[in-house]
Amino acid sequence: MGHDSHSPPHRARKRFGQNFLHDPGIIGRIIASINPKPGDNLIEIGPGQGAITFPLLNLCQAMQVVELDRDLIAILNETKPADTTLTIHNQDALKTDFCQLAGERPARVIGNLPYNISTPLLFHLLTQAQCIEDMHFMLQKEVVDRMAAGPGDNNYGRLSVMLQYHCDVESLFTIGPGAFNPAPKVDSAFVRLIPHAQPPVTINSYRNFEALVKQAFSQRRKTLRNNLKPLLSGDQIAALDIDPGIRAEQLSLAQFARLANQLPLQG
């Protein structure tokens, strides 16, 4: 279906959690942070109407995008800059194999991630971090605060620990609601994730590590002794030079690894 000059503009759909970016100053800062070069293997999740896509295409000539909303695909195809190659995958990012899209070279993944899928999508991307050079995302500021938080911070939790095991996380700048249409009810932030070449801590079993971190934060107000009861005793925790009377939010990544490495290996 063609979009001629008389067709109504695309309306953001609640179903897809769409909020389109339109602020030129913010778009400029985002492009500068990504700093794309010709030949970069860029993959954008949820390009919307191309606010980030088109400036990137002007700089790198070719890229891939993953877009679930069919209506937007026609708009992207018709309005992309001339002499550029835009490969559009009409599919759900949560079910996308990014390693397959990346091919031979590590991908640089970018996106304005819908609030309703941001956390599961981050975990999905972590499973494919070996194919990814870096990631730049716009997310709700509260999510970015949780991603980047360190021990002792109120925002520090399961998301912080699991992401920081895989990546270096840097919150770059805050974006007010007015930069989007429709304006969301909360602030957003722009974040950079760079997968570690080598994990910063050694763990015997990723499954154990995942299970232990989840259990440690299962009830935030409770102590490690109480939360970890199904997995480790207070004495076992104390034997690792960790006070069983503290809360999970006070533990470093290295201490979580030490606790997880005490669990029996699962076959």
Secondary structure, 3 states (H helix, E strand, C coil): CCCCCCCCCCCCCHHHCCCEECCHHHHHHHHHHHCCCCCCCEEEECCCCCCCHHHHHHHHCEEEEECCCHHHHHHHHHHCCCCCEEEEECCCHHHCCHHHHHCCCCEEEEEECCHHHHHHHHHHHHCCHHHEEEEEEEEEHHHHHHHHCCCCCCCCCHHHHHHHHHEEEEEEEEECHHHEECCCCCCEEEEEEEECCCCCCCCCCHHHHHHHHHHHCCCCCCEHHHHCCCCCCHHHHHCCCCCCCCEHHHCCHHHHHHHHCCCCCCC
